[in-house]
Amino acid sequence: MTRDPADERRTVEEHAAIVARMLEPLTEQPATESVPLDHALGRVTAAEVRSEVDLPLFRNSQMDGYAVRAADVRSAPVALEVSGDIPAGHASPVSLIPGTALRIMTGAPVPTGADAIVPVEDTELVLGRDDDLSGAVVEIRRPRKRGEYVRERGSDLRRGEVLVEAGTRLAPRHLAALAAAGVETVTVRARLRVGILTSGTELVTGSTPAFGQVYDANGIALAALVEEAGATVSMRASSSDDPAAFERILDDALHSSDLVITSGGISRGAYEVVREVLHPHGADVTTVAMQPGGPQATAVIGGVPVFAFPGNPVSTQVSFTVFLRGPLRAAAGLPAVQPMEATLTHRVVSVPGRRQFLRGRLDGDGGVAPASGPSSHLVAGMAQADVLIDIPTDTEVLDEGAAVTVWTL
Amino acid sequence: MTRDPADERRTVEEHAAIVARMLEPLTEQPATESVPLDHALGRVTAAEVRSEVDLPLFRNSQMDGYAVRAADVRSAPVALEVSGDIPAGHASPVSLIPGTALRIMTGAPVPTGADAIVPVEDTELVLGRDDDLSGAVVEIRRPRKRGEYVRERGSDLRRGEVLVEAGTRLAPRHLAALAAAGVETVTVRARLRVGILTSGTELVTGSTPAFGQVYDANGIALAALVEEAGATVSMRASSSDDPAAFERILDDALHSSDLVITSGGISRGAYEVVREVLHPHGADVTTVAMQPGGPQATAVIGGVPVFAFPGNPVSTQVSFTVFLRGPLRAAAGLPAVQPMEATLTHRVVSVPGRRQFLRGRLDGDGGVAPASGPSSHLVAGMAQADVLIDIPTDTEVLDEGAAVTVWTL
């Protein structure tokens, strides 16, 4: 068994920088797509959206009540003839005869000549009925000033003004504003298409493992991590340790994806299929000074970046979280996950020379405890964690009460 | 125009309690459904999931290297005959001949009789080749203790132990653990099915508004709010102010939904279609001492709760946020949105007797400023907000620097 020529351990920061640089073409100039408003919740706008209309579209009433000339109700109470009725959705412009009132509903266009709305609460029909306004007379009980309860056209937003800024993650209130302005589709950042390949003759999915086999946990974990990071899974497949089989699914993945993630097959063993297949493509196979997740490889094949993570389930998930979550979230326009400070509630030991990412559980009170052992096969243990505890490279022991950086999972 | 007999204003807390009580049958005993793991990301488990298997499934190697008896490598360096090879996924149990070593890959079953793994880094083949182990001899350079680099069966989780607790929002790490244990489907809380009906002859969708008409912003806003709160939209429709038309879509919604939300048509005007249709069903039509969102109605029709919100776009969104977001999130098993404290960066005036929910924008530094005016038609203004500023009922003025409660939108 020969040693890798490039056997110096790379730091996490160095490898993260390499990964980020490989993704630069995808993150610096993200692709865009146009989606109907109904499918735009949570998507991130690729450009600002300016309104093509004034909002409100027309001068309208803020209240159910009566449209009047303020001059006619200066000395309330005063009785005015009701010269008509303007329901919301009324189809043609109406004029107010001076000295009269027009009944008006909230949102209905304010008639020409009217300059104030008297809310129905401040009125009483002294002649006529709600359902028959012919010959009706309304008593206006309170004087109103010009403009009261009138929503001027464009008072919310003028045509040409920005409805939604570029880079906005679309929430319900943004969709409401876009819909109100008649916008039907919006240009958003396209989701990066990620191919996910797990390798290992020992992996089974959908059947009961024979002796020596295990269920594939990495395919679903990576798929879910990719989705959480705002990308989409273009393809997901598993192969044995047979290079021809792996090459086949890799080829499919390269054709359908913006980037490809693999798990397994890159350490120093004898059946390292991913390493073997990536090698002729000039793969950068390295060991990062971290635990779990040390063995890492990257390649660019036909312009498509490939990230090869080690196959232990915890290593795979930690590798994604440390190296890909940030760039993928950035590409999707999602905010970065910020590190937090916490206090160790238990003493931990670490391996000097490796930055260790322990699985930890916050206690809701600023404290964090390891959620399981450090070993990278503890997939059930990792399910108990909610953070990674970031133990610096040159640490052997951290005592209870020590301050640590934690990363939300 | 007659006054409503129950015209006393209800407080926000009182109305919220009524809404919560109406939803109790749905929130206290939430329906469940079984979903495949691939569709379970973000869903909330309805029951704990216990493992039917030990994890790991079998005793296996933590490293690529050689399986040995610790007793045989007590005084390293020592040369051992390589008596065979165990790749990962190897299909039948193997025994170790005492005094020899078996090459083993990470994850492969540890042979009977072996009790330690020597990592490949600590070995050298002194006879034979990696690709031809016949007659090979390996030099073990470091002694190993019993159990080193051996992952015992069940050392992660034992059969019958809890994999995922009830009420867990399924993240990638949970899906990985479930998959590793061979779980294929998981029982989660069913999403509440919500029917959304917007009313108003003035509303148009998908065509250009004629004079006096406006685009419907409430349908999409409510649909998005419902989805964000962990429920699903069973039906979305819009009707004119014609009672027969509204009754028709209401009937459809009642048949396909766990609850129904309507917007518009419940104030004191002359064409209040929702109010008119709900009235014979014993609707509770009320005015809540809040702004926006004062006019509110509720009904239970054929066992289905109906919540009627006022139709101004800001009123609709604020009503949902104040009254339905909490109960729907609780029903979905999502954490409550917690109020935060912020400092006003501008003076605000309010209407005594009404709790006001101003649209506000956080400045990232603990400060909050109103994002638009208080009027409930400012749908574009609301898109600029990220919080509601909660101005207490009996407040007329709050000066710059005052502490306020804000609710994240």
Boltz contact constraints between the chains, C-beta under 6 A:
constraints:
  - contact:
      token1: [A, 1]
      token2: [B, 120]
      max_distance: 6.0
  - contact:
      token1: [A, 1]
      token2: [B, 130]
      max_distance: 6.0
  - contact:
      token1: [A, 37]
      token2: [B, 220]
      max_distance: 6.0
  - contact:
      token1: [A, 41]
      token2: [B, 224]
      max_distance: 6.0
  - contact:
      token1: [A, 55]
      token2: [B, 380]
      max_distance: 6.0
  - contact:
      token1: [A, 57]
      token2: [B, 214]
      max_distance: 6.0
  - contact:
      token1: [A, 64]
      token2: [B, 267]
      max_distance: 6.0
  - contact:
      token1: [A, 64]
      token2: [B, 268]
      max_distance: 6.0
  - contact:
      token1: [A, 64]
      token2: [B, 269]
      max_distance: 6.0
  - contact:
      token1: [A, 87]
      token2: [B, 271]
      max_distance: 6.0
  - contact:
      token1: [A, 88]
      token2: [B, 200]
      max_distance: 6.0
  - contact:
      token1: [A, 88]
      token2: [B, 202]
      max_distance: 6.0
  - contact:
      token1: [A, 89]
      token2: [B, 201]
      max_distance: 6.0
  - contact:
      token1: [A, 89]
      token2: [B, 202]
      max_distance: 6.0
  - contact:
      token1: [A, 89]
      token2: [B, 212]
      max_distance: 6.0
  - contact:
      token1: [A, 89]
      token2: [B, 213]
      max_distance: 6.0
  - contact:
      token1: [A, 90]
      token2: [B, 212]
      max_distance: 6.0
  - contact:
      token1: [A, 91]
      token2: [B, 210]
      max_distance: 6.0
  - contact:
      token1: [A, 91]
      token2: [B, 212]
      max_distance: 6.0
  - contact:
      token1: [A, 105]
      token2: [B, 269]
      max_distance: 6.0
  - contact:
      token1: [A, 107]
      token2: [B, 202]
      max_distance: 6.0
  - contact:
      token1: [A, 109]
      token2: [B, 212]
      max_distance: 6.0
  - contact:
      token1: [A, 120]
      token2: [B, 1]
      max_distance: 6.0
  - contact:
      token1: [A, 120]
      token2: [B, 268]
      max_distance: 6.0
  - contact:
      token1: [A, 130]
      token2: [B, 1]
      max_distance: 6.0
  - contact:
      token1: [A, 130]
      token2: [B, 270]
      max_distance: 6.0
  - contact:
      token1: [A, 151]
      token2: [B, 377]
      max_distance: 6.0
  - contact:
      token1: [A, 156]
      token2: [B, 378]
      max_distance: 6.0
  - contact:
      token1: [A, 156]
      token2: [B, 380]
      max_distance: 6.0
  - contact:
      token1: [A, 156]
      token2: [B, 381]
      max_distance: 6.0
  - contact:
      token1: [A, 157]
      token2: [B, 380]
      max_distance: 6.0
  - contact:
      token1: [A, 163]
      token2: [B, 380]
      max_distance: 6.0
  - contact:
      token1: [A, 172]
      token2: [B, 221]
      max_distance: 6.0
  - contact:
      token1: [A, 172]
      token2: [B, 224]
      max_distance: 6.0
  - contact:
      token1: [A, 172]
      token2: [B, 225]
      max_distance: 6.0
  - contact:
      token1: [A, 173]
      token2: [B, 382]
      max_distance: 6.0
  - contact:
      token1: [A, 173]
      token2: [B, 383]
      max_distance: 6.0
  - contact:
      token1: [A, 174]
      token2: [B, 383]
      max_distance: 6.0
  - contact:
      token1: [A, 175]
      token2: [B, 220]
      max_distance: 6.0
  - contact:
      token1: [A, 175]
      token2: [B, 224]
      max_distance: 6.0
  - contact:
      token1: [A, 176]
      token2: [B, 217]
      max_distance: 6.0
  - contact:
      token1: [A, 176]
      token2: [B, 221]
      max_distance: 6.0
  - contact:
      token1: [A, 176]
      token2: [B, 313]
      max_distance: 6.0
  - contact:
      token1: [A, 176]
      token2: [B, 379]
      max_distance: 6.0
  - contact:
      token1: [A, 177]
      token2: [B, 379]
      max_distance: 6.0
  - contact:
      token1: [A, 177]
      token2: [B, 380]
      max_distance: 6.0
  - contact:
      token1: [A, 177]
      token2: [B, 383]
      max_distance: 6.0
  - contact:
      token1: [A, 179]
      token2: [B, 215]
      max_distance: 6.0
  - contact:
      token1: [A, 179]
      token2: [B, 217]
      max_distance: 6.0
  - contact:
      token1: [A, 179]
      token2: [B, 220]
      max_distance: 6.0
  - contact:
      token1: [A, 180]
      token2: [B, 215]
      max_distance: 6.0
  - contact:
      token1: [A, 180]
      token2: [B, 217]
      max_distance: 6.0
  - contact:
      token1: [A, 180]
      token2: [B, 379]
      max_distance: 6.0
  - contact:
      token1: [A, 182]
      token2: [B, 215]
      max_distance: 6.0
  - contact:
      token1: [A, 201]
      token2: [B, 89]
      max_distance: 6.0
  - contact:
      token1: [A, 202]
      token2: [B, 88]
      max_distance: 6.0
  - contact:
      token1: [A, 202]
      token2: [B, 89]
      max_distance: 6.0
  - contact:
      token1: [A, 202]
      token2: [B, 107]
      max_distance: 6.0
  - contact:
      token1: [A, 210]
      token2: [B, 91]
      max_distance: 6.0
  - contact:
      token1: [A, 212]
      token2: [B, 89]
      max_distance: 6.0
  - contact:
      token1: [A, 212]
      token2: [B, 90]
      max_distance: 6.0
  - contact:
      token1: [A, 212]
      token2: [B, 91]
      max_distance: 6.0
  - contact:
      token1: [A, 212]
      token2: [B, 109]
      max_distance: 6.0
  - contact:
      token1: [A, 213]
      token2: [B, 89]
      max_distance: 6.0
  - contact:
      token1: [A, 214]
      token2: [B, 57]
      max_distance: 6.0
  - contact:
      token1: [A, 215]
      token2: [B, 179]
      max_distance: 6.0
  - contact:
      token1: [A, 215]
      token2: [B, 180]
      max_distance: 6.0
  - contact:
      token1: [A, 215]
      token2: [B, 182]
      max_distance: 6.0
  - contact:
      token1: [A, 217]
      token2: [B, 176]
      max_distance: 6.0
  - contact:
      token1: [A, 217]
      token2: [B, 179]
      max_distance: 6.0
  - contact:
      token1: [A, 217]
      token2: [B, 180]
      max_distance: 6.0
  - contact:
      token1: [A, 220]
      token2: [B, 37]
      max_distance: 6.0
  - contact:
      token1: [A, 220]
      token2: [B, 175]
      max_distance: 6.0
  - contact:
      token1: [A, 220]
      token2: [B, 179]
      max_distance: 6.0
  - contact:
      token1: [A, 221]
      token2: [B, 172]
      max_distance: 6.0
  - contact:
      token1: [A, 221]
      token2: [B, 176]
      max_distance: 6.0
  - contact:
      token1: [A, 224]
      token2: [B, 41]
      max_distance: 6.0
  - contact:
      token1: [A, 224]
      token2: [B, 172]
      max_distance: 6.0
  - contact:
      token1: [A, 224]
      token2: [B, 175]
      max_distance: 6.0
  - contact:
      token1: [A, 225]
      token2: [B, 172]
      max_distance: 6.0
  - contact:
      token1: [A, 267]
      token2: [B, 64]
      max_distance: 6.0
  - contact:
      token1: [A, 268]
      token2: [B, 64]
      max_distance: 6.0
  - contact:
      token1: [A, 268]
      token2: [B, 120]
      max_distance: 6.0
  - contact:
      token1: [A, 269]
      token2: [B, 64]
      max_distance: 6.0
  - contact:
      token1: [A, 269]
      token2: [B, 105]
      max_distance: 6.0
  - contact:
      token1: [A, 270]
      token2: [B, 130]
      max_distance: 6.0
  - contact:
      token1: [A, 271]
      token2: [B, 87]
      max_distance: 6.0
  - contact:
      token1: [A, 313]
      token2: [B, 176]
      max_distance: 6.0
  - contact:
      token1: [A, 377]
      token2: [B, 151]
      max_distance: 6.0
  - contact:
      token1: [A, 378]
      token2: [B, 156]
      max_distance: 6.0
  - contact:
      token1: [A, 379]
      token2: [B, 176]
      max_distance: 6.0
  - contact:
      token1: [A, 379]
      token2: [B, 177]
      max_distance: 6.0
  - contact:
      token1: [A, 379]
      token2: [B, 180]
      max_distance: 6.0
  - contact:
      token1: [A, 380]
      token2: [B, 55]
      max_distance: 6.0
  - contact:
      token1: [A, 380]
      token2: [B, 156]
      max_distance: 6.0
  - contact:
      token1: [A, 380]
      token2: [B, 157]
      max_distance: 6.0
  - contact:
      token1: [A, 380]
      token2: [B, 163]
      max_distance: 6.0
  - contact:
      token1: [A, 380]
      token2: [B, 177]
      max_distance: 6.0
  - contact:
      token1: [A, 381]
      token2: [B, 156]
      max_distance: 6.0
  - contact:
      token1: [A, 382]
      token2: [B, 173]
      max_distance: 6.0
  - contact:
      token1: [A, 383]
      token2: [B, 173]
      max_distance: 6.0
  - contact:
      token1: [A, 383]
      token2: [B, 174]
      max_distance: 6.0
  - contact:
      token1: [A, 383]
      token2: [B, 177]
      max_distance: 6.0
